[in-house]
Amino acid sequence: MSLIAWFAALLLVQDPAQAAPPAQQEPPAVALEEVVVEGRRLEELTRGCVDDVAAPARNRGLARWRGGVCVGVTGIRRDIAQHIADHVSRVALQYGLRPGDPGCSANVLIVFAEDGQSLGEAMVERRRRVFHLGVGGLDRGKAALDDFRYSDRPVRWWHVSVPTNAHTGEVGIRLPGGSPPMIPGEGLVNRGRWLRDDLNKVIIVVDGEKIDGVGLPQLADYLSMVALAQIDPDGDTGGFSTILNLFDDPEGSPGLTGWDRAYLDALYTGPSERIRDSDQTRQLLRNLREARAAGDEGCLQ
């Protein structure tokens, strides 16, 4: 089946209906020791999940979008591209982000190709400065960039983030040709005080030859997840319920899960300053406990 024919067929697929919530049952009485053990187990699982999933730039905190996102999709039929862009924008809106106006300059670029690896190599070869500005701490470094270029994954992505003054919104490091940023009375911003990490751009390449058997709604949710958070492409996510398992288990990954939404909510409601893995773990743990209390047992397998 050709790539265009495949996308045309998938456009007819509707988002799956939301499953009915499980019937509420009176929780059985348990001993205090069991509660403590279960709490520790959930905390350990949550810490492991964040360790496996989070992929910030080297020596930086977890980055997130501020203000708005402009999603551009290219390489496929216009109506399908618009469907994906609209879906990613709707997910972003749920976390307080403003979708870009028509004609905006894309900071989330999703490119479909018949050969994702060849396109990845060509993009880095021809426009390397788009991926790496020559300043440390804005991306995951050379080894990760080589992985973007040469991997055979169905979807590959590259995040660029920028340390920013959490109070003024100004860039908090010296960029090529610029001067060191200063805060009156506080010294150099890039000593680490009052910094946060903002996503600057995300480039996603989808290999059209390797997504056979994946539904369009599922793919759009997967792209939303990697567009909104710095996800480790090598992370081991088989132990918990997430859309990130899509290409290992298409039938078992119908869309964004309770865990995915809890993770994104933890990221976008985290501290206004720099977010460390430990911050994300604590907030995610709170979200998962709340989800379980509400009857959602699917957040962790």
N, C-alpha and C positions, 0 to 999 in steps of 0.2 A: 504494500500500500504506500502511495507517495505521501510525503510529509504534508502537503496541502490537503490531500484527501483525508488524512488522519485528523487534521485539525478541524476540517469541515464537519466530520462526523462527531467529534467531541463537542462541538459547539451546541449540539442538540442535547447533550447530557445536562441534566438539571442538578443543582446542589442536593445532596441527600437530605431527607427530612430529619429534623432533630429527633433523636431517640427520646421516648417518654422517660421521665425520671423514675428511678426505682421506687417502689412503694416503701413508705416510711415504716420501719419496724422498731419496736421497743428494743433499745440496745441491751444486750445481756450484761448482767453485773459481772465485773471483773475485779480481781485483786489489785491493789495498788502497785505491786511489783510488776504485773503484766502491763499496766499503763506506762510505767517508767521504761520498760523494755521496748514497748512499741514506739514511745516517743523518741528514744535514742535511735531506734532503727530508722525511723522517718528522717531524723536529723542526719544520720550517716548517708542515707540514700540521697537526700537533697544535696549534701555537700559533694557527693560523688557525681551527681548530675551536672552541677555547675562546673565542676572540674573538667568533665568530659565535653561540655557544650561550649563554654565561654572561650572566646579567642580574641582578647584585646590586643592592641598593638604592644610591642615590646616595651616594658617598663612604664606602661600607662594603665589607666583604669578602663572599665567597660564604657564604651561610647554609645550614645543614642542620638537620635535626631532631635533637633530643637526647632520649634516653630512649624515647619512644613516640609513636605516631600513632594517632588515632582517626578512622576514615574513615566519613563519612556520605554516603549516596547517596539522592537524592530526585527525584521527578518521573516515575518509571517504576514498573513492576510490582515488587512486593516481592521476588520470587525473583530477578529480574534485578539489582535493586539490591544484593541480598546477594551475588550472584556477583561483581559488580564490586568491592564493598567488600572481600570476602575476597581477591580477586586482588591488589589494591593492598597489602593488609596482608601478604600472603605475600611480595611483592617487597620491601617494607620490612624484613621479618624477615631477608632475606638480607644486609642491610647493618647488622645489629645493632640494629634498632629493635624495640620491643615493641608488638605490636598492642593496641589498646584493648579493654577488657572490654565485654561487652554493656551498652548503656545509657550508655556514656561520652559526654562532651560532644565533639562532632566538632571537630577542628582542621583536618581536610581535608574540605571540603564540596564535593560534586559534585552539581550541579543539572542535570537534563535539562529542556528546554523546547521547545515547538513553534516559538518565535521567540526565539532566543538574544539577538539585539540588543535587542529590547524588554525582555526580562528584565534584561539587563545595565544598561540605562538606568534601569529602575525600581529596581534594587537600589542603585545608587550614589545616585540621587536621594533615596531614602527612608532609607538607612542609611549615609550618607557616612562617618560616624565609624568604621564597621566597616572601611572601606577605608583611611582616612587619619585618624590620631589627632591630627593637628596638630603632630606632631614630625618634624623633618627626619631623613632617613636611615633610616626604617623601611620605605620603599617606593620605587618608581621615580619618583614625582612625578606632577604634574598631567597632563603630556602623555601619559604611559603610562596613566594612569587614564582619560583621554578615549578613548584607543585601546581600552581594555577596554569602555567604554560603547558606542562607535559602530562598531566594526569588524564585518565580516561574516564572520568566521572560523567554521568549524564548531565549534571549541573555543576558548574564551578563559579566561584564568586571571589571578589576582592573588595575589601573595605579600606577606606582611607579616613582617618579621624584626625582631629586637630585639638590640642589642649587649648582651652578657652578660659578667660577670666569669668568666673561664675557670677560676678556682680555687674560687669559692664558688657559682657559678650564679645570683648575684643580678643584677638588671637593672643595666646599666652606664651608663645615661644618665638624665637627669632627665625624668620623665614629667609630664604636666600635673598640677599640684597637689602634686608631690613635691619632695624635696630632692635636691641633687646627691649622687651616690654617692661614697663615700670608701673608700680602702684605707689602713689605718694604715701610715705610713712610705712610701707610694707616691704620695700625692697623689690628684688626681681621676682616677677610672677613665677617664673619657671623654677624657683626653688621648691615649688609644690604647694604653696599656700593659696587658697581660694581658686584652685583650678578645677575644671571639669573637663570631660572629653566629649567632644561633639563629632558625630559622623559628618563627613564632608561629601563623600560620594561612595556609591556602591556600583560595581560593575558585575553583572551576572551573565554568564554564557550558558545557554541550553543547547545540548546536542540533540538535534531532532531525530537522529538515527538510534538513540538509546533511551527514548521515553515511550516506546511502544508498550501498551498495556496500562498506561497511567491515564486516569481521567483528567479532563481539563479542570474541574473544580479542585481536585487533589493537587494538581500541579500549581494552580494559582495560590493555594494555601501554603505550599512548600516555598514558593517564591516570596510570599509575604514574610514568612519567618526569617529567611536569610537576608531579606532586604531591610528588616527592622532591627536585627540584632547581629552582633559579631559572633558567628557560629563557626566552630572548629569543624572543617570538612572531614577530619580524621577522628572525630569524637565517637566513642563507643556508646551508642544510644539504645542498644538492643534491650537493656534492662528496664526501660520505662516507656510509657505510652507517649509517643510524639510523632508528628508529621514528618520529622527528620528520618524516620524509618521507611519512608515511602518507597524507595527503590530496592530495599531489601524485602519488603512485605507490602506490596501494593494493595492487596485485599484487606490487610489489617490496618491500613492507614487511610481512613475515609476523609480526614480533614484535620484542621487544627484541633488539638485535644485540650482537655482541662489543664494538663501540665503545660502545654505550649502557651495557653492564655495566661496561666499563673506566672510563667517565666517572664513573658513580655510585660505583664502588669508590674511585676517586681522591678524590672528594669526601668520602666517609665514613671514609677512612683518612688524611686530611690532617692538618695540624698541629692541636694542641688549641687554639691561639690563632687569631687572625684568618687566614682563608685569602684570599690574593690570587690574581688571575688567573695570575700567574707560578707560584705554588705548585701550582695545579690543572694547569697545563701540564706542569710537571716530573713530577708524580705520574702524570698520564695518559700521558705519554710512556713512563715506565717500564712501565706496565701494557700499553700497546700493543706495546712491544718484547717483553715476556714472552709476550703472546698470539701474536705472530708466531713466536716461537721454538717455541711449542707447536703451530704449524701452522695457526693461525687467520689467514687472509689476508683475511677479510671485514671487519676492523675499519675499514679505510680503502679507498675505491675507488681 
